[in-house]
Amino acid sequence: MKAEKAMMEPTEKKSVAAVSDVGAWAMNVVSSVGIIMANKQLMSSSGYAFTFATTLTGFHFAVTAIVGLVSNATGYSASKHVPLWELLWFSIVANMSITGMNFSLMLNSVGFYQISKLSMIPVVCVMEWIIHSKHYSREVKLAVIVVVIGVGVCTVTDVKVNLKGFICACVAVLSTSLQQITIGSLQKKYSIGSFELLSKTAPIQALSLLVLGPFIDYFLSGKLITSYKMSSGAILFILLSCSLAVFCNMSQYLCIGRFSAVSFQVLGHMKTVCVLTLGWLLFDSELTFKNIMGMALAVVGMIIYSWAVELEKQANSKALTSVKNSMTEEEIRLLKEGMESVKDVQLGDSKV
């Protein structure tokens, strides 16, 4: 009975982990797609024309920070120590990512903006190779290429490049990639949970974005937030956007902590497929044969990627088991030699 129980426990743990992984991805996809739909209604000219994207992001982090404080105060989560300079460094990189993306979207065509977002996958791969000496299998590389091509086919349209836009896109891609890698490394370095880390970084990001956001938005749109006439509908959608942002931020930290920045980028393109589909269903957006083919190719790439990662995990697990077994034999051999030396000393036959 004990043997059967011991055999069942690892299986049960794997099942629970798999359910948690799926739950984390589902939360991220649903909240991300939901926030895009809410923001589209809030910010579009046909909706409430709230064009202050950076300030809105400040609201998102302010609500997230409040949720974190309440969670810590009620004992739902525990606050762990992370050096202030690391939190400040991370917040600067994260804010550069947000600002860079906003400027990139303003200065570049939609096509070039989409290409810059697609380039994050190879950039994250290269950064992880440089920072963490991480290597990828041939199957993983192939899957990444398929996903990039698929998403590129269904999203990239006209491509126009200018120097300012190119610089902003480079800053956005580099800072976003570094931010996502840093989330995972901080969680591992300080053994801190995803929500605990988010509750520490959110107040700093909220404060800086709420202070600088109105100026950045004025530069982007030429409008001051103080001149905006707030309506009950706009307030409702701002609250909805902030609520979804809490789940979106939380699930992003959770996913990167569980998987990797590369996995988050690759499987995260499922959100692009969902946004295009919902845009067609809810907002009468055009869905061409090219879009459908690109989405199908992207989904195939994601399936290949999931298979390749699982294959890599199994190979690593076998290698680790082999190393453990060989180390155990070596330890036994050394232990035997040590015991023989002890016997020699006890009998007065030591060779020394």
ZIDAVEN-V185493 format. One record per residue. N is the residue number from 1. BURIAL is # if it has 9 or more other C-alpha atoms within 8 Angstrom, else .. Layout:
BEGIN
N/BURIAL, N/BURIAL
END
This chain:
BEGIN
1/., 2/., 3/., 4/., 5/., 6/., 7/., 8/., 9/., 10/., 11/., 12/., 13/., 14/., 15/., 16/., 17/., 18/., 19/., 20/., 21/#, 22/., 23/., 24/#, 25/#, 26/., 27/#, 28/#, 29/#, 30/., 31/#, 32/#, 33/#, 34/#, 35/#, 36/#, 37/#, 38/#, 39/#, 40/#, 41/#, 42/#, 43/#, 44/#, 45/., 46/., 47/#, 48/#, 49/#, 50/#, 51/., 52/#, 53/#, 54/#, 55/#, 56/#, 57/#, 58/#, 59/#, 60/#, 61/#, 62/#, 63/#, 64/#, 65/#, 66/., 67/#, 68/#, 69/#, 70/., 71/#, 72/#, 73/., 74/., 75/., 76/., 77/#, 78/., 79/., 80/., 81/., 82/., 83/., 84/., 85/., 86/., 87/#, 88/#, 89/., 90/#, 91/#, 92/#, 93/#, 94/#, 95/#, 96/#, 97/#, 98/#, 99/#, 100/#, 101/#, 102/#, 103/#, 104/#, 105/#, 106/., 107/#, 108/#, 109/#, 110/#, 111/#, 112/#, 113/#, 114/#, 115/#, 116/#, 117/., 118/#, 119/#, 120/#, 121/#, 122/., 123/#, 124/#, 125/#, 126/., 127/#, 128/#, 129/#, 130/., 131/., 132/., 133/., 134/., 135/., 136/., 137/., 138/., 139/#, 140/#, 141/#, 142/., 143/#, 144/#, 145/#, 146/#, 147/#, 148/#, 149/#, 150/#, 151/#, 152/#, 153/#, 154/#, 155/#, 156/#, 157/., 158/., 159/#, 160/., 161/#, 162/., 163/., 164/., 165/#, 166/#, 167/., 168/#, 169/#, 170/#, 171/#, 172/#, 173/#, 174/#, 175/#, 176/#, 177/#, 178/#, 179/#, 180/#, 181/#, 182/#, 183/#, 184/#, 185/., 186/#, 187/#, 188/#, 189/., 190/., 191/., 192/#, 193/#, 194/#, 195/#, 196/#, 197/#, 198/#, 199/#, 200/#, 201/#, 202/#, 203/#, 204/#, 205/#, 206/#, 207/#, 208/#, 209/#, 210/#, 211/., 212/., 213/#, 214/#, 215/., 216/#, 217/#, 218/#, 219/., 220/., 221/., 222/., 223/., 224/#, 225/., 226/., 227/., 228/., 229/., 230/., 231/., 232/., 233/., 234/#, 235/#, 236/., 237/#, 238/#, 239/., 240/#, 241/#, 242/#, 243/#, 244/#, 245/#, 246/#, 247/#, 248/#, 249/#, 250/#, 251/#, 252/#, 253/#, 254/#, 255/#, 256/#, 257/#, 258/., 259/., 260/#, 261/#, 262/#, 263/#, 264/#, 265/#, 266/#, 267/., 268/#, 269/#, 270/#, 271/#, 272/#, 273/#, 274/#, 275/#, 276/#, 277/#, 278/#, 279/#, 280/#, 281/., 282/., 283/., 284/., 285/#, 286/., 287/#, 288/., 289/., 290/., 291/#, 292/#, 293/#, 294/#, 295/#, 296/#, 297/#, 298/#, 299/#, 300/#, 301/#, 302/#, 303/., 304/#, 305/#, 306/., 307/., 308/#, 309/#, 310/., 311/., 312/#, 313/., 314/., 315/., 316/., 317/., 318/., 319/., 320/., 321/., 322/., 323/., 324/., 325/., 326/., 327/., 328/., 329/., 330/., 331/., 332/., 333/., 334/., 335/., 336/., 337/., 338/., 339/., 340/., 341/#, 342/., 343/., 344/#, 345/#, 346/., 347/., 348/., 349/., 350/., 351/., 352/.
END
